[in-house]
Amino acid sequence: MGKILKFNNNLDYYLKLYDTRKIDNDLLGALDAARSALTHAKTRIDREAINLLLGQVYYDMGLFSLSCEYYFRAIKTPFSRAGAYFGIGRSLVMMDKLLLALEYFDAVLAWDYKDEFTDAVLEWSEVIKNKLKKAESTNLNKKIKTNIAGIFRIKKYNEAESYLSQLVELYPNDPDYNILLVQCYFYQKKFDDARRVLFDILRLFPENINALVMSCQLCIYVEDYSSLDEYLHLLSKLEITEQGQMLSIGNIYFNLGRYNIASQYFEQALSNNEYKPKLLLYIAICYYNQGDYENSLFYVARARWIDFESPTLVQFYNLFREQQYSEHLGLSDRLPDAVVAQKYELVKSYLENENFGQEFLRSNTMLDDLEWSLTLSEFEINQLLSMRLTSIKHKKAINMVSKILLSTRPTIKQKFLFTKYALQSGNYKYIDLTANYKFRSFSTKMQKALFNNELVRNAISSARAYVECYATGVDILSELHELSRAVIRKGNDIKIDENTLACAYFYQKSQVLFDACIYFGVDVGTVNLVLRELGINN
């Protein structure tokens, strides 16, 4: 009677639990089950199949960038590759990256195991093409706004003002153009001009929410708090339906120190998407500033549960749990400057420690701080971190480096540093920079004989990814063509992998040979030998 029964919660159990949770529309439960299944997966094929499930859960949650993160991890295995490309394509459509989505859908049709996706791909592709045609012919307003946003980004405000002034003259009763002009005046601190245009908009459209929000922002700029209260009172009587407007109003109340009202607007915005980590963090910050540490920890823990690989959310969770910051926090997904400075010095001390390897393996908290340091994009720290971690042969360090290389979060430069030092330390298994949105589907342009050879197909993909990462400016399609033909003629007698084949191509480009060998994990002697065996002069 005193014995406790222990169930063997193996892979099949968690996969069945995932299916049950999905049927019940319990997405958080499905997410948790899929993660548990991942820890019980024994083979690469199983792991990548479960990454497809994680990508699907995040897609259902409306977290399309995170969805792509896990689909990218399922690209390497042929059995899951078509599904991964299809998942990325769908997510990109929802992110309004239509042309890029088409390229991924084209890639689905170019790989094996595509049959179950063919009809769906054709349907999605047709929808995208129709949308693009419609946008090309009718959506002039959106194009103009996009152009203005581009001008704002490069800070050519005089040019933007001239352009918008002409549009306002042509369409004086169009509130959108007028509001863009007000935004332009804000950037230039022309507050009198901004006030004049806002008065004109509100005279014609007294319940225009965007104009009222910008009027509130103007009042804050010029410290006209009596008028500000009037505008806020008008807004409180209106039904706010757009998430962006809820966030803007919440931001105004937050900047005024009215955190309780700000949190109400953020929670209202969250009702449109209950899984948004950034919104959950904003609500947590509101509660933290009110001294309600229990609720602040609840919301940041929920955000962390959803995006459990976010190093920033881990740091916020620790900060809220330990209540180690006494001042009010700003509304940002970046840690306070004082905390950043403190953690930067802490990470630097870790990396400069002669016993870094031993300390890393012993510590349970150092890994979180090291991962977070990548969000700073500091070259000195990134270089030290990549050198130190890749020199450790322990599974804990190997898993961390693999996770960094398979993620969409680090920059290409950061990934290159990790790849470079991993290869210098002999860890060739680290070569994997597939998590790259700048994928280009070009295999359909290749002859069928080339495409049907998996080794050549993978080599061409790897070589093309290298060109995109390091902008070598060479023409893959023509110059790799003959080398690929040589491999087909040779058949299976020559034992090389796709990395060696792709690097053999770059051998003929002396100015990129060193970086290519690092990227593909191949030494010059091996490349030279392969070219000789293929009967190609070098």
MIDO-651495 format. One record per residue (C-alpha): y, x, z; residue number from 1. Coordinates in steps of 0.25 Angstrom, whole numbers, always signed. Each point is the difference from the previous one (the first is absolute). Example, Ala and Ser with C-alpha at 12.3 -4.5 7.8 and 13.67 -1.06 7.14 Angstrom:
2
north = -18 east = +49 up = +31 i = 1
north = +14 east = +6 up = -2 i = 2
This chain:
538
north = +0 east = +0 up = +0 i = 1
north = +9 east = +12 up = +3 i = 2
north = -1 east = +5 up = -14 i = 3
north = +11 east = -3 up = -10 i = 4
north = -4 east = -3 up = -14 i = 5
north = +8 east = +8 up = -11 i = 6
north = +1 east = -5 up = -14 i = 7
north = -1 east = +10 up = -12 i = 8
north = +13 east = -4 up = -7 i = 9
north = -3 east = +7 up = -13 i = 10
north = +6 east = -1 up = -13 i = 11
north = -6 east = -13 up = -5 i = 12
north = +5 east = -7 up = +13 i = 13
north = +14 east = +4 up = -2 i = 14
north = +0 east = -4 up = -15 i = 15
north = -6 east = -13 up = +4 i = 16
north = +11 east = -2 up = +10 i = 17
north = +10 east = +4 up = -10 i = 18
north = -5 east = -11 up = -9 i = 19
north = +1 east = -10 up = +11 i = 20
north = +14 east = +4 up = +4 i = 21
north = +4 east = -1 up = -15 i = 22
north = -6 east = -14 up = -1 i = 23
north = +8 east = -4 up = +12 i = 24
north = +13 east = +6 up = -5 i = 25
north = +0 east = +9 up = +12 i = 26
north = +6 east = +12 up = -7 i = 27
north = +3 east = +8 up = +12 i = 28
north = -15 east = -2 up = +4 i = 29
north = -5 east = +3 up = -14 i = 30
north = +9 east = +13 up = +1 i = 31
north = -6 east = +4 up = +13 i = 32
north = -14 east = -3 up = -5 i = 33
north = +2 east = +9 up = -13 i = 34
north = +5 east = +11 up = +8 i = 35
north = -12 east = +0 up = +9 i = 36
north = -9 east = -1 up = -12 i = 37
north = +7 east = +13 up = -5 i = 38
north = -4 east = +7 up = +12 i = 39
north = -14 east = -3 up = -2 i = 40
north = -1 east = +3 up = -14 i = 41
north = -9 east = +12 up = -3 i = 42
north = +2 east = +2 up = -15 i = 43
north = +12 east = +3 up = -9 i = 44
north = -3 east = -12 up = -8 i = 45
north = -1 east = -9 up = +12 i = 46
north = +14 east = +5 up = +5 i = 47
north = +7 east = -2 up = -13 i = 48
north = -6 east = -14 up = -1 i = 49
north = +5 east = -3 up = +14 i = 50
north = +14 east = +5 up = -5 i = 51
north = +0 east = -10 up = -11 i = 52
north = -2 east = -11 up = +11 i = 53
north = +12 east = +6 up = +8 i = 54
north = +8 east = +0 up = -12 i = 55
north = -3 east = -15 up = -2 i = 56
north = +3 east = -3 up = +14 i = 57
north = +14 east = +6 up = -1 i = 58
north = +2 east = -7 up = -13 i = 59
north = -3 east = -13 up = +6 i = 60
north = +10 east = +4 up = +11 i = 61
north = +11 east = +2 up = -10 i = 62
north = +1 east = +15 up = +4 i = 63
north = -2 east = +5 up = -15 i = 64
north = +4 east = +15 up = +3 i = 65
north = -10 east = +1 up = +11 i = 66
north = -10 east = -7 up = -10 i = 67
north = +2 east = +11 up = -10 i = 68
north = -2 east = +10 up = +11 i = 69
north = -15 east = -4 up = +2 i = 70
north = -3 east = -3 up = -15 i = 71
north = +5 east = +14 up = -3 i = 72
north = -11 east = +5 up = +9 i = 73
north = -11 east = -7 up = -8 i = 74
north = +3 east = +6 up = -13 i = 75
north = -9 east = +12 up = +0 i = 76
north = -13 east = -7 up = +0 i = 77
north = -4 east = -6 up = -13 i = 78
north = -6 east = -12 up = +6 i = 79
north = +14 east = -4 up = +7 i = 80
north = +9 east = +6 up = -10 i = 81
north = +2 east = -13 up = -9 i = 82
north = +2 east = -8 up = +12 i = 83
north = +10 east = +10 up = +6 i = 84
north = +9 east = +0 up = -13 i = 85
north = -1 east = -15 up = +0 i = 86
north = +5 east = -1 up = +14 i = 87
north = +11 east = +9 up = -2 i = 88
north = +4 east = -7 up = -13 i = 89
north = +1 east = -13 up = +8 i = 90
north = +8 east = +6 up = +11 i = 91
north = +10 east = +6 up = -10 i = 92
north = +2 east = -14 up = -6 i = 93
north = +4 east = -5 up = +14 i = 94
north = +9 east = +12 up = +2 i = 95
north = +7 east = -4 up = -14 i = 96
north = -5 east = +13 up = -6 i = 97
north = -5 east = -7 up = -13 i = 98
north = -1 east = +11 up = -10 i = 99
north = -7 east = +9 up = +10 i = 100
north = -9 east = -11 up = +3 i = 101
north = -4 east = -1 up = -14 i = 102
north = -4 east = +14 up = -1 i = 103
north = -10 east = -2 up = +12 i = 104
north = -5 east = -12 up = -6 i = 105
north = -3 east = +8 up = -13 i = 106
north = -7 east = +10 up = +8 i = 107
north = -9 east = -10 up = +5 i = 108
north = -5 east = -4 up = -13 i = 109
north = -2 east = +15 up = -3 i = 110
north = -10 east = +3 up = +11 i = 111
north = -15 east = -4 up = +2 i = 112
north = -3 east = -11 up = +10 i = 113
north = +11 east = -8 up = -6 i = 114
north = -7 east = -13 up = -4 i = 115
north = +3 east = -8 up = +12 i = 116
north = +15 east = +3 up = -2 i = 117
north = +2 east = -1 up = -15 i = 118
north = +4 east = -15 up = +0 i = 119
north = +9 east = +1 up = +12 i = 120
north = +7 east = +12 up = -6 i = 121
north = +2 east = -7 up = -13 i = 122
north = +6 east = -12 up = +7 i = 123
north = +9 east = +9 up = +9 i = 124
north = +5 east = +8 up = -12 i = 125
north = +3 east = -12 up = -8 i = 126
north = +9 east = -6 up = +12 i = 127
north = +7 east = +14 up = +1 i = 128
north = +3 east = +1 up = -15 i = 129
north = +5 east = -15 up = +0 i = 130
north = +9 east = +4 up = +12 i = 131
north = +5 east = +12 up = -7 i = 132
north = +4 east = -8 up = -12 i = 133
north = +7 east = -10 up = +8 i = 134
north = +8 east = +10 up = +8 i = 135
north = +3 east = +7 up = -13 i = 136
north = +6 east = -12 up = -7 i = 137
north = +6 east = -9 up = +12 i = 138
north = +2 east = +8 up = +12 i = 139
north = +13 east = +6 up = -3 i = 140
north = +6 east = -2 up = +14 i = 141
north = -12 east = +8 up = +6 i = 142
north = +3 east = +11 up = -9 i = 143
north = +15 east = +1 up = +3 i = 144
north = -4 east = +0 up = +15 i = 145
north = -9 east = +11 up = -2 i = 146
north = +10 east = +8 up = -8 i = 147
north = +10 east = -2 up = +11 i = 148
north = -10 east = +5 up = +11 i = 149
north = -2 east = +12 up = -8 i = 150
north = +15 east = +3 up = -1 i = 151
north = +1 east = -2 up = +15 i = 152
north = -11 east = +10 up = +3 i = 153
north = +7 east = +11 up = -8 i = 154
north = +13 east = -4 up = +8 i = 155
north = +9 east = -3 up = -13 i = 156
north = +7 east = -11 up = +7 i = 157
north = +12 east = +0 up = -10 i = 158
north = -9 east = -2 up = -11 i = 159
north = -7 east = -11 up = +7 i = 160
north = +13 east = -7 up = +4 i = 161
north = +5 east = +0 up = -14 i = 162
north = -13 east = -6 up = -6 i = 163
north = -1 east = -10 up = +11 i = 164
north = +15 east = -4 up = -1 i = 165
north = -3 east = -3 up = -15 i = 166
north = -12 east = -9 up = +4 i = 167
north = +8 east = -7 up = +10 i = 168
north = +11 east = -3 up = -10 i = 169
north = -11 east = -6 up = -10 i = 170
north = -7 east = -7 up = +11 i = 171
north = +10 east = -3 up = +11 i = 172
north = -9 east = -11 up = +6 i = 173
north = -13 east = +9 up = +1 i = 174
north = -1 east = +3 up = +15 i = 175
north = -10 east = +11 up = -3 i = 176
north = +9 east = +9 up = -8 i = 177
north = +11 east = -3 up = +10 i = 178
north = -9 east = +5 up = +11 i = 179
north = -4 east = +12 up = -7 i = 180
north = +15 east = +3 up = -2 i = 181
north = +2 east = -2 up = +15 i = 182
north = -11 east = +10 up = +3 i = 183
north = +7 east = +10 up = -9 i = 184
north = +13 east = -2 up = +7 i = 185
north = -8 east = +3 up = +13 i = 186
north = -5 east = +13 up = -5 i = 187
north = +15 east = +4 up = -3 i = 188
north = +5 east = -6 up = +13 i = 189
north = +9 east = -9 up = -8 i = 190
north = -1 east = -11 up = +11 i = 191
north = +13 east = -8 up = -4 i = 192
north = -6 east = -1 up = -14 i = 193
north = -14 east = -4 up = +5 i = 194
north = +7 east = -11 up = +9 i = 195
north = +7 east = -6 up = -12 i = 196
north = -12 east = -1 up = -8 i = 197
north = -8 east = -6 up = +12 i = 198
north = +10 east = -10 up = +2 i = 199
north = +0 east = -5 up = -14 i = 200
north = -16 east = -1 up = +0 i = 201
north = +0 east = -8 up = +13 i = 202
north = +11 east = -9 up = -5 i = 203
north = -9 east = -4 up = -11 i = 204
north = -13 east = +2 up = +7 i = 205
north = +2 east = -2 up = +15 i = 206
north = -15 east = +0 up = +3 i = 207
north = -3 east = +13 up = -8 i = 208
north = -8 east = +7 up = +10 i = 209
north = +1 east = +14 up = -6 i = 210
north = +15 east = -1 up = +0 i = 211
north = +0 east = -5 up = +14 i = 212
north = -8 east = +12 up = +4 i = 213
north = +9 east = +10 up = -7 i = 214
north = +12 east = -7 up = +6 i = 215
north = -7 east = +3 up = +14 i = 216
north = -2 east = +15 up = -4 i = 217
north = +15 east = +1 up = -5 i = 218
north = +4 east = -5 up = +14 i = 219
north = -8 east = +10 up = +7 i = 220
north = +6 east = +11 up = -9 i = 221
north = +14 east = -4 up = +3 i = 222
north = -3 east = -4 up = +14 i = 223
north = +4 east = -15 up = -2 i = 224
north = -9 east = -6 up = +11 i = 225
north = +7 east = -13 up = +1 i = 226
north = -3 east = -3 up = -15 i = 227
north = -14 east = +6 up = +1 i = 228
north = -4 east = -11 up = +11 i = 229
north = +5 east = -11 up = -10 i = 230
north = -8 east = +5 up = -11 i = 231
north = -13 east = +2 up = +9 i = 232
north = +2 east = -14 up = +5 i = 233
north = +0 east = -5 up = -15 i = 234
north = -12 east = +8 up = -3 i = 235
north = -7 east = -6 up = +13 i = 236
north = +1 east = -14 up = -6 i = 237
north = -6 east = +4 up = -14 i = 238
north = -15 east = +0 up = -3 i = 239
north = -4 east = +15 up = -3 i = 240
north = -12 east = +1 up = -9 i = 241
north = +1 east = +14 up = -6 i = 242
north = -6 east = +11 up = +7 i = 243
north = +11 east = +10 up = -4 i = 244
north = +11 east = -9 up = +5 i = 245
north = -8 east = -2 up = +14 i = 246
north = -1 east = +15 up = +1 i = 247
north = +15 east = +2 up = -3 i = 248
north = +4 east = -10 up = +10 i = 249
north = -9 east = +6 up = +10 i = 250
north = +6 east = +13 up = -3 i = 251
north = +14 east = -5 up = +3 i = 252
north = -4 east = -6 up = +14 i = 253
north = -8 east = +13 up = +3 i = 254
north = +13 east = +9 up = -3 i = 255
north = +8 east = -9 up = +9 i = 256
north = -10 east = +2 up = +11 i = 257
north = -5 east = -14 up = +0 i = 258
north = -15 east = +4 up = +0 i = 259
north = -6 east = -13 up = +4 i = 260
north = +7 east = -8 up = -12 i = 261
north = -4 east = +12 up = -9 i = 262
north = -14 east = -1 up = +4 i = 263
north = +0 east = -15 up = -4 i = 264
north = +4 east = +3 up = -14 i = 265
north = -10 east = +11 up = -1 i = 266
north = -11 east = -9 up = +5 i = 267
north = +4 east = -11 up = -10 i = 268
north = -1 east = +11 up = -11 i = 269
north = -14 east = +4 up = +5 i = 270
north = -5 east = -15 up = -1 i = 271
north = +1 east = +2 up = -15 i = 272
north = -9 east = +13 up = +1 i = 273
north = -7 east = +1 up = +14 i = 274
north = -6 east = +14 up = -4 i = 275
north = +13 east = +8 up = -3 i = 276
north = +0 east = +12 up = +9 i = 277
north = +15 east = +4 up = -2 i = 278
north = +4 east = -14 up = +5 i = 279
north = -10 east = +1 up = +12 i = 280
north = +7 east = +13 up = +3 i = 281
north = +14 east = -6 up = -1 i = 282
north = -4 east = -11 up = +10 i = 283
north = -6 east = +10 up = +9 i = 284
north = +13 east = +8 up = +0 i = 285
north = +8 east = -13 up = +4 i = 286
north = -9 east = -3 up = +12 i = 287
north = +1 east = +15 up = +4 i = 288
north = +15 east = +0 up = +0 i = 289
north = -1 east = -13 up = +9 i = 290
north = -9 east = +7 up = +10 i = 291
north = -12 east = -9 up = -4 i = 292
north = -9 east = +12 up = -1 i = 293
north = -13 east = -9 up = +0 i = 294
north = +4 east = -7 up = -12 i = 295
north = +5 east = +12 up = -7 i = 296
north = -13 east = +7 up = +2 i = 297
north = -7 east = -13 up = -5 i = 298
north = +7 east = +0 up = -13 i = 299
north = -1 east = +15 up = -3 i = 300
north = -14 east = +0 up = +4 i = 301
north = -2 east = -12 up = -11 i = 302
north = +7 east = +8 up = -10 i = 303
north = -8 east = +13 up = +3 i = 304
north = -13 east = -9 up = -1 i = 305
north = +3 east = -4 up = -14 i = 306
north = +5 east = +13 up = -5 i = 307
north = -9 east = +9 up = +9 i = 308
north = +3 east = +13 up = -8 i = 309
north = +15 east = +0 up = +1 i = 310
north = +4 east = +12 up = +8 i = 311
north = +14 east = -6 up = +3 i = 312
north = -6 east = -13 up = +6 i = 313
north = -9 east = +9 up = +9 i = 314
north = +12 east = +7 up = +5 i = 315
north = +8 east = -13 up = +3 i = 316
north = -12 east = -6 up = +7 i = 317
north = -1 east = +13 up = +9 i = 318
north = +15 east = -1 up = +3 i = 319
north = +0 east = -15 up = +3 i = 320
north = -13 east = +2 up = +9 i = 321
north = +6 east = +11 up = +8 i = 322
north = +15 east = -5 up = +0 i = 323
north = +4 east = +14 up = -2 i = 324
north = +13 east = -3 up = -7 i = 325
north = +11 east = -7 up = +8 i = 326
north = +11 east = -3 up = -10 i = 327
north = +0 east = -12 up = -9 i = 328
north = -7 east = +3 up = -13 i = 329
north = +6 east = -2 up = -14 i = 330
north = -6 east = -9 up = -10 i = 331
north = -8 east = +10 up = -8 i = 332
north = -15 east = +4 up = -3 i = 333
north = +5 east = +14 up = +4 i = 334
north = -1 east = +5 up = +14 i = 335
north = +13 east = +3 up = +7 i = 336
north = +6 east = +14 up = -3 i = 337
north = -1 east = +5 up = +14 i = 338
north = -15 east = -3 up = -1 i = 339
north = -2 east = +6 up = -14 i = 340
north = +7 east = +13 up = +5 i = 341
north = -9 east = +0 up = +12 i = 342
north = -13 east = -2 up = -8 i = 343
north = +4 east = +9 up = -11 i = 344
north = +1 east = +12 up = +10 i = 345
north = -13 east = -5 up = +7 i = 346
north = -7 east = +0 up = -14 i = 347
north = +6 east = +14 up = -3 i = 348
north = -5 east = +5 up = +13 i = 349
north = -14 east = -5 up = -3 i = 350
north = +0 east = +7 up = -14 i = 351
north = +5 east = +13 up = +5 i = 352
north = -10 east = +1 up = +11 i = 353
north = -10 east = +11 up = -2 i = 354
north = -11 east = -9 up = +5 i = 355
north = +3 east = -12 up = -8 i = 356
north = -14 east = -2 up = -5 i = 357
north = -6 east = -1 up = +14 i = 358
north = +12 east = -9 up = +5 i = 359
north = -1 east = -9 up = -12 i = 360
north = -15 east = -2 up = +3 i = 361
north = +2 east = -3 up = +14 i = 362
north = +12 east = -9 up = +0 i = 363
north = +0 east = -15 up = -2 i = 364
north = +15 east = -1 up = -3 i = 365
north = +3 east = +12 up = -9 i = 366
north = -6 east = -7 up = -12 i = 367
north = +10 east = -11 up = +0 i = 368
north = +12 east = +9 up = +2 i = 369
north = -5 east = +9 up = -12 i = 370
north = -2 east = -12 up = -9 i = 371
north = +14 east = -6 up = +4 i = 372
north = +7 east = +13 up = -4 i = 373
north = -4 east = -2 up = -14 i = 374
north = +10 east = -12 up = -1 i = 375
north = +11 east = +11 up = +2 i = 376
north = -3 east = +7 up = -13 i = 377
north = +5 east = +13 up = +7 i = 378
north = -6 east = +12 up = -9 i = 379
north = -1 east = +10 up = +12 i = 380
north = -8 east = -10 up = +8 i = 381
north = -9 east = -5 up = -12 i = 382
north = -3 east = +14 up = -4 i = 383
north = -4 east = +4 up = +14 i = 384
north = -8 east = -13 up = +2 i = 385
north = -8 east = +2 up = -13 i = 386
north = -3 east = +14 up = +3 i = 387
north = -5 east = -2 up = +14 i = 388
north = -8 east = -13 up = -3 i = 389
north = -7 east = +5 up = -12 i = 390
north = -5 east = +13 up = +7 i = 391
north = -8 east = -9 up = +10 i = 392
north = -14 east = -3 up = -5 i = 393
north = -2 east = -10 up = +11 i = 394
north = -3 east = -15 up = -5 i = 395
north = +13 east = -5 up = +8 i = 396
north = +9 east = +9 up = -9 i = 397
north = -8 east = -3 up = -13 i = 398
north = +1 east = -15 up = +2 i = 399
north = +15 east = +1 up = +3 i = 400
north = +3 east = +9 up = -12 i = 401
north = -9 east = -10 up = -9 i = 402
north = +8 east = -12 up = +5 i = 403
north = +13 east = +7 up = -3 i = 404
north = -4 east = +3 up = -14 i = 405
north = -6 east = -14 up = -3 i = 406
north = +13 east = -7 up = +5 i = 407
north = +12 east = -5 up = -8 i = 408
north = +9 east = +3 up = +12 i = 409
north = +2 east = +16 up = -1 i = 410
north = +8 east = +5 up = -12 i = 411
north = -6 east = +8 up = -12 i = 412
north = +6 east = +13 up = +6 i = 413
north = -7 east = -3 up = +13 i = 414
north = -13 east = -2 up = -6 i = 415
north = +1 east = +12 up = -9 i = 416
north = +3 east = +9 up = +13 i = 417
north = -13 east = -6 up = +6 i = 418
north = -8 east = +2 up = -12 i = 419
north = +5 east = +14 up = -2 i = 420
north = -3 east = +5 up = +14 i = 421
north = -13 east = -7 up = +0 i = 422
north = -5 east = +7 up = -12 i = 423
north = +5 east = +13 up = +5 i = 424
north = -9 east = -2 up = +12 i = 425
north = -12 east = -4 up = -8 i = 426
north = +0 east = -15 up = +2 i = 427
north = -2 east = -4 up = -14 i = 428
north = -4 east = -14 up = +4 i = 429
north = +15 east = -4 up = +3 i = 430
north = +3 east = -1 up = -15 i = 431
north = +4 east = -15 up = -1 i = 432
north = +14 east = -4 up = -4 i = 433
north = -4 east = -14 up = -6 i = 434
north = +9 east = -8 up = +8 i = 435
north = +11 east = +1 up = -10 i = 436
north = +8 east = -13 up = -5 i = 437
north = +4 east = +8 up = -13 i = 438
north = -14 east = -2 up = -6 i = 439
north = +0 east = -1 up = -15 i = 440
north = -11 east = -6 up = -8 i = 441
north = -3 east = +8 up = -12 i = 442
north = -15 east = +0 up = -1 i = 443
north = +0 east = -11 up = -10 i = 444
north = +7 east = +9 up = -10 i = 445
north = -11 east = +10 up = +0 i = 446
north = -12 east = -1 up = -9 i = 447
north = -11 east = -8 up = +5 i = 448
north = -9 east = +12 up = +0 i = 449
north = +9 east = +7 up = +9 i = 450
north = +2 east = -12 up = +9 i = 451
north = -15 east = -3 up = +2 i = 452
north = -2 east = +14 up = +6 i = 453
north = +2 east = -2 up = +15 i = 454
north = +3 east = +15 up = +2 i = 455
north = +10 east = +1 up = -11 i = 456
north = +6 east = -14 up = +4 i = 457
north = +2 east = +5 up = +15 i = 458
north = +5 east = +14 up = -5 i = 459
north = +11 east = -7 up = -9 i = 460
north = +4 east = -9 up = +12 i = 461
north = +1 east = +12 up = +9 i = 462
north = +8 east = +8 up = -10 i = 463
north = +9 east = -11 up = -3 i = 464
north = +3 east = -2 up = +15 i = 465
north = +3 east = +15 up = +1 i = 466
north = +10 east = -1 up = -11 i = 467
north = +7 east = -12 up = +7 i = 468
north = +0 east = +7 up = +14 i = 469
north = +6 east = +13 up = -5 i = 470
north = +7 east = -4 up = -13 i = 471
north = -6 east = +12 up = -9 i = 472
north = +5 east = -7 up = -12 i = 473
north = -13 east = +2 up = -8 i = 474
north = -6 east = -9 up = -10 i = 475
north = -14 east = -4 up = +7 i = 476
north = -5 east = -9 up = -11 i = 477
north = +1 east = +10 up = -12 i = 478
north = -3 east = +13 up = +8 i = 479
north = -12 east = -4 up = +8 i = 480
north = -6 east = -7 up = -11 i = 481
north = -8 east = +12 up = -6 i = 482
north = -4 east = +5 up = +14 i = 483
north = -6 east = -14 up = +3 i = 484
north = -7 east = +0 up = -14 i = 485
north = -7 east = +13 up = +4 i = 486
north = -5 east = -5 up = +13 i = 487
north = -6 east = -12 up = -8 i = 488
north = -7 east = +9 up = -10 i = 489
north = -5 east = +9 up = +12 i = 490
north = -6 east = -12 up = +7 i = 491
north = -6 east = +1 up = +13 i = 492
north = -4 east = +15 up = -1 i = 493
north = +13 east = +4 up = +6 i = 494
north = +2 east = -3 up = +15 i = 495
north = +14 east = -2 up = +3 i = 496
north = +8 east = -11 up = +7 i = 497
north = +13 east = -7 up = -5 i = 498
north = +9 east = +9 up = +8 i = 499
north = -5 east = +12 up = -7 i = 500
north = +1 east = -6 up = -13 i = 501
north = +14 east = -5 up = +2 i = 502
north = +4 east = +14 up = +5 i = 503
north = -6 east = +7 up = -12 i = 504
north = +10 east = -8 up = -8 i = 505
north = +11 east = +6 up = +8 i = 506
north = -5 east = +14 up = +0 i = 507
north = +6 east = +1 up = -14 i = 508
north = +14 east = -3 up = +6 i = 509
north = +2 east = +13 up = +8 i = 510
north = +13 east = -5 up = +6 i = 511
north = -7 east = -11 up = +8 i = 512
north = -14 east = +7 up = +2 i = 513
north = +3 east = +3 up = +15 i = 514
north = +4 east = -14 up = +4 i = 515
north = -11 east = -6 up = -9 i = 516
north = -11 east = +8 up = +7 i = 517
north = +6 east = -4 up = +14 i = 518
north = +0 east = -15 up = -4 i = 519
north = -14 east = +0 up = -6 i = 520
north = -6 east = +10 up = +10 i = 521
north = -5 east = +9 up = -11 i = 522
north = +1 east = +15 up = -1 i = 523
north = +4 east = +7 up = -13 i = 524
north = -14 east = +7 up = -2 i = 525
north = -7 east = -13 up = +0 i = 526
north = +10 east = -6 up = -10 i = 527
north = -2 east = +12 up = -9 i = 528
north = -15 east = -1 up = +1 i = 529
north = +0 east = -15 up = -4 i = 530
north = +9 east = +3 up = -12 i = 531
north = -10 east = +11 up = -5 i = 532
north = -12 east = -9 up = +2 i = 533
north = +7 east = -11 up = -8 i = 534
north = +3 east = +10 up = -11 i = 535
north = +15 east = -2 up = +1 i = 536
north = +8 east = +13 up = -2 i = 537
north = +10 east = +3 up = +12 i = 538
